[in-house]
Amino acid sequence: MTLRVKIEIVPFGNEDKVREIRRFNISNLGNYDLGTSFYGVEVDKYKSHEYDFTVVHKRSDGAEALANKVLERFLAPE
């Protein structure tokens, strides 16, 4: 399953002029341990299986926490 997070610009609130500036496709690659999964992140591509980076996330923390972890990693790469 893939969680997609999109960042868009909506110029002056005009939905007809929406422009996507970044897309994160976050794919569950399997279990890391009980309740925790390993996720591959593709930036601005989908199903390439060439992940830009990976994160480990506890599923019970929710999708918003996963998206936050991905954004933090993207903004401050290791």
Backbone bond lengths (Angstrom), bond angles and torsions (degrees), N, CA, C in turn:
res aa  C-N    CA-C-N  psi(-1)  N-CA   C-N-CA  omega(-1)  CA-C   N-CA-C  phi
1 M - - - 1.438 - - 1.523 108.86 -
2 T 1.316 116.22 144.31 1.462 122.32 -178.19 1.515 110.54 -120.11
3 L 1.322 115.06 133.56 1.466 122.41 171.63 1.518 106.37 -100.38
4 R 1.321 117.48 127.13 1.465 121.54 179.51 1.522 108.97 -109.88
5 V 1.326 114.90 131.13 1.463 121.76 176.24 1.525 106.91 -120.90
6 K 1.341 115.89 122.03 1.458 120.68 -179.18 1.523 109.38 -115.17
7 I 1.335 115.11 142.02 1.460 121.45 172.63 1.520 106.16 -113.78
8 E 1.330 115.22 124.19 1.458 120.69 -176.27 1.523 110.45 -128.47
9 I 1.313 114.90 152.55 1.460 122.37 171.09 1.515 106.95 -103.02
10 V 1.335 116.30 133.98 1.463 122.47 176.99 1.529 106.48 -118.86
11 P 1.334 117.49 91.01 1.465 120.21 -175.37 1.525 112.78 -60.02
12 F 1.309 114.98 118.35 1.466 122.67 177.11 1.524 112.75 53.65
13 G 1.338 116.88 29.50 1.456 122.12 178.56 1.518 114.17 75.64
14 N 1.319 117.53 10.08 1.462 122.02 -177.18 1.530 109.69 -87.62
15 E 1.329 115.93 104.03 1.470 121.92 -178.65 1.527 112.54 -62.34
16 D 1.326 117.83 -25.04 1.465 120.42 179.44 1.527 112.00 -70.02
17 K 1.320 117.13 -16.42 1.464 121.10 -176.71 1.534 112.53 -112.30
18 V 1.343 116.04 18.34 1.459 120.29 179.63 1.527 109.65 -58.10
19 R 1.338 114.34 137.75 1.465 119.63 178.46 1.524 108.52 -133.77
20 E 1.306 115.44 124.34 1.464 120.85 177.23 1.521 108.81 -76.85
21 I 1.349 115.42 131.98 1.459 118.46 178.50 1.525 112.87 -112.24
22 R 1.329 117.38 -16.51 1.470 120.05 177.57 1.525 108.70 -160.87
23 R 1.348 115.65 143.99 1.465 121.56 177.33 1.526 108.25 -136.15
24 F 1.330 114.98 129.46 1.455 121.90 177.28 1.525 108.12 -114.78
25 N 1.318 117.22 120.45 1.458 122.49 173.77 1.526 106.81 -105.53
26 I 1.322 115.25 117.75 1.459 122.66 -172.18 1.534 107.33 -112.78
27 S 1.323 116.40 109.32 1.464 121.36 -173.64 1.520 111.65 -109.65
28 N 1.322 115.23 132.23 1.458 120.93 176.79 1.528 108.21 -72.62
29 L 1.335 115.47 118.97 1.461 120.57 -178.24 1.520 112.71 -97.91
30 G 1.346 116.48 -5.31 1.454 119.51 178.69 1.513 111.93 137.01
31 N 1.311 114.18 175.80 1.454 120.52 -177.56 1.520 111.26 -79.65
32 Y 1.316 114.19 136.36 1.457 121.62 174.34 1.522 108.63 -89.59
33 D 1.319 115.41 -48.51 1.457 123.85 169.53 1.527 106.95 -158.05
34 L 1.306 118.52 -173.24 1.459 121.85 -175.67 1.527 111.16 -57.84
35 G 1.333 116.75 116.35 1.464 122.30 177.25 1.517 115.14 83.27
36 T 1.314 117.06 -0.87 1.469 121.22 -178.62 1.526 108.81 -124.67
37 S 1.329 115.28 137.38 1.468 119.98 -179.30 1.514 111.41 -121.67
38 F 1.309 113.97 162.50 1.447 124.94 179.24 1.531 106.12 -106.05
39 Y 1.343 118.14 127.06 1.466 122.10 -175.26 1.520 110.80 -121.52
40 G 1.326 115.71 135.74 1.461 122.21 173.15 1.515 108.69 -99.01
41 V 1.326 116.30 137.81 1.467 121.05 -176.39 1.529 109.32 -117.71
42 E 1.329 114.28 124.17 1.461 121.79 173.93 1.526 107.53 -107.44
43 V 1.317 116.39 126.92 1.457 121.25 179.60 1.527 108.52 -101.63
44 D 1.326 115.84 120.14 1.469 123.88 178.27 1.528 113.74 60.45
45 K 1.321 117.05 29.45 1.463 121.87 173.49 1.532 107.53 -154.16
46 Y 1.334 116.74 166.63 1.460 120.00 -177.60 1.517 110.41 -145.43
47 K 1.309 115.17 133.70 1.458 124.44 177.26 1.526 113.42 59.43
48 S 1.316 115.51 29.64 1.469 118.97 175.94 1.527 109.67 -83.06
49 H 1.327 116.05 -21.37 1.465 123.41 -174.96 1.531 111.52 61.60
50 E 1.319 115.52 19.35 1.460 122.37 172.51 1.524 106.13 -110.68
51 Y 1.325 115.92 85.33 1.456 120.80 -173.61 1.518 111.01 -74.85
52 D 1.328 115.32 135.82 1.460 121.06 178.68 1.522 111.16 -72.91
53 F 1.321 115.91 -32.82 1.460 121.58 174.59 1.522 108.44 -167.05
54 T 1.317 115.96 170.51 1.464 121.55 178.99 1.530 109.00 -126.74
55 V 1.336 115.03 156.25 1.461 121.71 174.89 1.524 108.68 -137.83
56 V 1.309 115.71 154.80 1.456 122.72 173.53 1.521 106.23 -108.07
57 H 1.340 116.27 134.18 1.469 119.85 -173.58 1.526 110.31 -144.14
58 K 1.316 115.21 136.99 1.460 122.23 174.75 1.530 107.88 -80.86
59 R 1.313 117.13 115.57 1.465 121.86 -173.99 1.520 113.33 -56.38
60 S 1.319 118.02 -34.90 1.466 120.29 -177.76 1.524 112.55 -67.68
61 D 1.343 118.02 -12.91 1.476 120.64 176.84 1.520 112.13 -76.01
62 G 1.322 118.00 -15.25 1.456 121.94 173.57 1.522 115.42 94.67
63 A 1.321 113.78 165.83 1.466 122.19 -176.94 1.525 111.98 -66.56
64 E 1.333 117.10 -37.25 1.469 120.12 -178.86 1.526 110.64 -64.14
65 A 1.326 116.78 -40.38 1.464 120.48 178.49 1.526 110.62 -66.60
66 L 1.327 117.39 -36.70 1.456 120.91 176.74 1.527 110.10 -64.40
67 A 1.329 117.26 -46.47 1.462 121.07 178.56 1.525 110.62 -60.26
68 N 1.312 117.38 -41.11 1.460 121.59 178.35 1.529 110.65 -62.41
69 K 1.318 116.69 -43.52 1.467 121.31 179.40 1.536 110.61 -61.09
70 V 1.322 115.97 -41.01 1.460 120.98 179.52 1.532 110.33 -65.25
71 L 1.329 117.41 -45.55 1.466 120.41 179.63 1.523 111.60 -63.40
72 E 1.326 116.91 -41.47 1.465 120.23 178.03 1.525 110.94 -61.90
73 R 1.314 116.41 -42.61 1.475 120.69 179.83 1.519 110.53 -66.34
74 F 1.325 117.68 -39.70 1.465 122.12 179.56 1.530 110.83 -63.78
75 L 1.334 115.92 -41.17 1.468 120.65 -177.20 1.522 113.45 -77.80
76 A 1.315 116.68 -23.24 1.471 121.33 -179.66 1.514 109.54 -134.92
77 P 1.331 117.70 71.84 1.463 120.16 -177.68 1.531 111.44 -62.38
78 E 1.303 114.47 151.58 1.472 120.09 -179.07 1.506 111.50 -74.03
